[in-house]
Amino acid sequence: MGPRELGLPMQVAAPEPGELPDAVTIWEVGARDGLQNEEQAVPVEVKLEFLHRLADAGLTVLEATSFVRPEWVPQLADAAELLAGLDRAPGVRYPVLVPNARGLDRALEAQVRDIAIFASATETFTRRNLNRGLDEQFAMFEPVVQRAVGEGLSVRGYVSMCFGDPWEGPVPVEQVVSVGKRLLEMGCDQLSLGDTIGVATPGHVSALLRAFVAAGVGVDRLAVHFHDTYGQALSNTLAALQHGVTTVDSSAGGLGGCPYAKSATGNLATEDLVWMLDGLGIKHGVDLGRLVATSAWMAEQLGRPSPSRVVKALSS
């Protein structure tokens, strides 16, 4: 069910040619980034139903889980069980976060075709998240990426703390570009630029994207990943769209945070993103009614209301 069937206002006017992309790929991270921060582990049966419902709503990229060590993120300790029980929908990609060589082994055993690695733009967060220095992280990731590429897998590189770090403060643009370029040169297909603690503003987003382009990185290789700590996630997304970005990360119902950065609150809610894209006339392929119903259902499983404004508005 789309906006018209729900009795919702359609777009006021189509965007001018060249100002905004015609279509956007939504990289749904709710099942991984969204659930990894839950205090209690969510049963695997609930996760599988969540992924099934998200696919049924029209989302075509569903980041399913992460092969991290259970003591690091116990909420995702069931990764192998989840992938073994997953009924993979035709035309849907199910990327998995892979932290190291052992994680890649497990991903290949599970017949995963899309993986992601999680790097950082700052020294402090790299040490807290990976127990390695900023430069040392590349030595860990390089053999993983090269082997994955050799196996025919697509590899995404997450870059966290692109706009601010809770320990180091504002992060220099050139530092983020340097980290991102090294990941691309290593063999990553795409970079996801993360505002891990939600401090970015549209001007900062524009400056970072311009810097990547000036360094020879096309926007077609960039995605954005915003948290809504200060209520800027949608504004920042619009700024990215205006610079030609066509892949946007979001989490159904606004689930998520970061277990290693407690100031990080929920991700950009997929429903809020879809509402904005509908208003801009940008294609995305998602059925908003089914997505809202899915997030409302998931909120019941978690025992608390969804933080998504669109879910609240359409579920009331």
N, C-alpha and C positions, 0 to 999 in steps of 0.2 A: 504494500500500500504506500503510495507516494503522497506528496503534499496536497495535490488536488483532491484525492480521495478523502484525505483527512480534513478537508475544508480549510486548508491553510493558504496563506497568500503566496502566489507564485512570484517569480522575479519581476521586479519593476521595469527593468530595461536590460537588454543584453549588453555586455561589455563591448567597448570599442575594439575593433580588430587589432591584434598585436599587444594589447594592454594586459591581457590575462590568458592563460592557457585554455584550450578548448576542453581538455579533460585532465583529470588528476587521478593518480593511483593512490588509494588509501592503504597504508601499511599498518594493519591492525596489530597492536601489541598487547591487547588486553589479557590474553591467556598466559603471556610470559611476563612482561614488564608490569602488567596490572596486578597479577596474583602473587608475584614474588615478594611483595611487601606486606602480605596479610600476616597477622599475628598467628593465626591458626592455619594449618595446611588445609587446602580445599580437596575433598575427595576426588580421586581420578575420574570417577563416573560423572561428577559435576563438570569437571574440566572438559571431558569429551563431549558432553551435551552442549556446553558453551561453544566449543569450536564448531560443532554441527550447526547450531543455530546461527552463528555468525556467517558461515558459508551459505546457509539458506537465505540470509538477508542480502546476499550479493557481494560480500567482500571476497576479494580474490587473492589477497596476501594475508595470511594469518600466522603470525609468529607464535609457534606452538609451545615452546618450552626452552630449557637451557640444560646443557650437560655440564653443569658445575658440580663441584664436590658437595655432597649433601650437608656437610657441616657448615659450608659457606651460605647456602641458600636452601634450607631444609624444605621450604614450600615447593621446591621443584625437584625433590629427590625421586619423584615417580616418573622422570622423563622417559626412560626406556619403556615402562609399562604403558604410559600414555600413547607413545608412538606405535607400540605394538597393537593397541586397541583402537587406533584412529582409523575411521572410515574416510579416506581421503577423497574429497569431492573432485570430479573432473574439472580441470581448468583452474584449480586453486593451488597456490603455492603455500607450503608450510615450513618457513625458515626456522632454524634452531640456532640458538646462541652457543658458540663453542669457545671455551676459554683457552684450550691448550691441545697438545697432540693427543692426549688420552680422550679428550672430548671429541676430537675429530674421529678417532677410532670408533667410538660409540655411535656417532652420527652416521658413519658409513655402514655400520652393522644394522642400523635402523632404516637404511635405504633413504636417508635424507638427501635432497638434491640442492638445497639452499642453506647456507650457513651464514652466521654473522660473528664477527669478533668485536670485542668491546675495549677500545683504547681510550686514553684520556689526553686532554690537552694540557694538563698540569702535573707537576711533579708530586705534589702532596696527595692528590686523589689517586694517582697511579700507584703510589706506595700503599695507600689504604685499601685499594680495590684489588691490586694484583701483587702486592708485596714486592714491587720492582720499581726502579727509577723510570723517569720519562723516556730516556733513550733505551733502557734495558727492555722495555715492553716490545720493541720492534724485533729484538733477537728472539723473543718468545713466539711472536706471531708469524714471523717470516716463513719458517718451515711448515707451519700449519696452513698458511695461505697457499704456498707453492704446491703442497701436496693436494690440497683441495682442488685447486685449478687443474692440476694434472689428472685428477679423478673426474673432471668435467663438472664440478660443482660451481655454482655462482657464489660469490663471497661479498658480503656487505661489511663495511667498516664503520662501526659506531665511533664517534668522537664525543666523549662526554666533557662537560665543563667548558663549553665553547664560549660562553659569555660571562661567566662568573664562577668562582670557586669559594666555598664557605670558609676555607682556611687562607687562601691566597688573595681573595678579592677579585677585581676585574682582571680578565685574561687578555693579554695583547692579541690583537687580530693576527699579526704576523706569526705568532706562536701557534695559533690554531691552524693556519694555512700550512705551516711547515709540517705539522703532525699529519694533516689530511693528505698532503701530497706524498708523504712517505708511504702511507697506506695504499694509495692508488698505484704508486710505482711498484709496490710489493706484489700487486695483482688483484686488489679489491676492485669490484665492478662499480660500486657505489659507496658514497659516504653519507652517513646520516649525522647531521650536525645537531648536537644535543644541548638544549638549555636545561641542564640537569636540575638546577635549583630555581628555575623560573624567573630569572632577573633580567632577561633581555627585553629590549624595547624595539619598535620597528626601525628606528634609525640605526641601531646597532646591528640588526639583522641585515639591513641594506649594505652597511659598511663591510660586513664579513663576506657577503655574497659577491660584492664588487671586488674585494681583495682576491677571492678565489679565481674569478674570471681574469683579473689582471695577471694572476700567476699561471694562466694557461689551462685552468680547469673549467670545463663547460658546465653550465647549470644542469645539463641533462644527467650529470653524474652525481648530483647533489640532492639529498633529501633533508627535511627538517623535522626536528623532534622537540616539541615545546611542552614545558610544564606550566601550569596555570597559577603558580604561587601568588603572583601579583596581578592576576586577571588580564595578562597580556597575550595569552596563547593565540587567540583568534586574530588579534591585531598583528602579531608577529607573523602568523601564517599568511595573512593577506599581503604583507610586505614581501614575503618570499615568493608568493604567486606573481606579484607584479614584476619580480626579477626573473620570471620564467621557470621557477621550480615546479615540477609536476609530480613529485612524490612527497606525501605528507604522512608522518607517523601520528597515530592517535590510538586511544584506548576506549573501547566500548564502555559507556557509563562513566568515563573519567576515572577509571580505576588506576591505581599505581602510585609509585614514589620511587625511592631508591634506598635499599637497605644499608648503603654505605654513606649516604648523605641525608641525615635526618631532617634537614630543612627542605628537602624536595617533597612537594605535595603532588597531587594527582596530575596525570597526563592530560593533554587536550582531549576532551571527550569527543568520540567519533560522531555522536549525534549532533553536537554543536557545530562540528566541522561540516557535516552533511547539510545542515540547515543553511549555513553561510554559502556553501558551494551551490546549493539550489537557488539561492537568491541572486547569485552571480551568473547563473546560467552555465556553470561548469559541470560537465558530465563526470560521473563517478560510479554509476552502476549499482548503488546501494538502495535498497528499499527501506526508507526511514521508519515506516510503521513496524516492520518486522524487527528492525534493529532496536527500536525503543522497547518493544515487547521483550526482546532478549535481555536487554540491560535491566529492565524492571524485574525480570525473572532472576537474574544473577544477584541483584540487590537483595532479593528475598533469601537466596541461598546464603548470603553473607550476613544477613540479619541487620542491615542498615540501608537507608535510602541512598540512591545514586546521587552523586554530586553534580551530575550533568544538568544544566538548566533546561535543555530541551527535553530530556527524559522527565524531569519534574513537571514541565508545562504540559506535555502530551499525555502524562500518566494521571494527572489530577482529575 
